[in-house]
Amino acid sequence: MKITQLSIETLLRAKERFEDSLEQMSVTEANTMPASLIKSVTWLMWHTARELDFQMSDLNKSQPLWIKEGWRDKFALPLADKTEDWHHTPQEAAKVVVNDKKLLIDYLNASIDFTSNYLQNLKEESLKDIIDTNWNPPVSRQARIVSAIDDAVMHSGQAVYTRRLVIGK
C-alpha cells in the first residue's frame, strides 16, 4: 500500500462523519450556528471542501474546482470571492447557508475525489519537496497534505458536536 493511501482512507472517514451528521439534520438545522463561536455544519462542510480544493489545486498547479467547476456560482454566497474562510468572524460564517444539502455533499465529494486522485498519482519521493518558503521552517508537500487532511478530520468531528448541540443526538 502506498503511504498516500492512508491519507485517502483518513479523508474518507471524515467524509462519512460529515455525511452522517448532515443526513440527520434538516437544511435549517444544518445552517444553524448553535453559539456565536460554534460554526454550522454547513460552514464546516463548505470550508472543508474549499480547503481541500484550494490546497490540492495549489499543489497540483491547477485552477480550484470552486472556479473551474462553477461552485462559486452554485453557492452564490454573499462573501468576497477571495474570502479566507479560516479567518471568518461569526458574522461571516453565518452567511454560509444553503437551500439544498445536496450542494454541500456534491462539493465535498468533488473536493475529496480531486484530493484522492491527486494523492493516488503522487510520487511518494515528492512528499519531501519544499513547496512554501514563506514559513519557518519551510513547508514540505507532505506537511501541507497532512495539514489539509487533519483540518478535514477536525472539522468532521466538530460537525458531529454541532449536530448534537442543534438536534440533541
Salt bridges, closest charged atoms under 4 A:
ASP20 OD2 - ARG163 NH1 3.82
ASP58 OD2 - ARG144 NH1 3.98
ASP81 OD2 - ARG72 NH1 2.84
GLU84 OE1 - HIS87 ND1 2.89
ASP85 OD2 - HIS47 ND1 3.13
ASP85 OD1 - ARG50 NE 3.10
ASP106 OD2 - LYS102 NZ 2.74
ASP129 OD2 - ARG141 NH2 3.47
ASP132 OD2 - ARG144 NH2 2.97
ASP151 OD2 - HIS47 NE2 3.18
ASP151 OD1 - HIS155 NE2 3.21
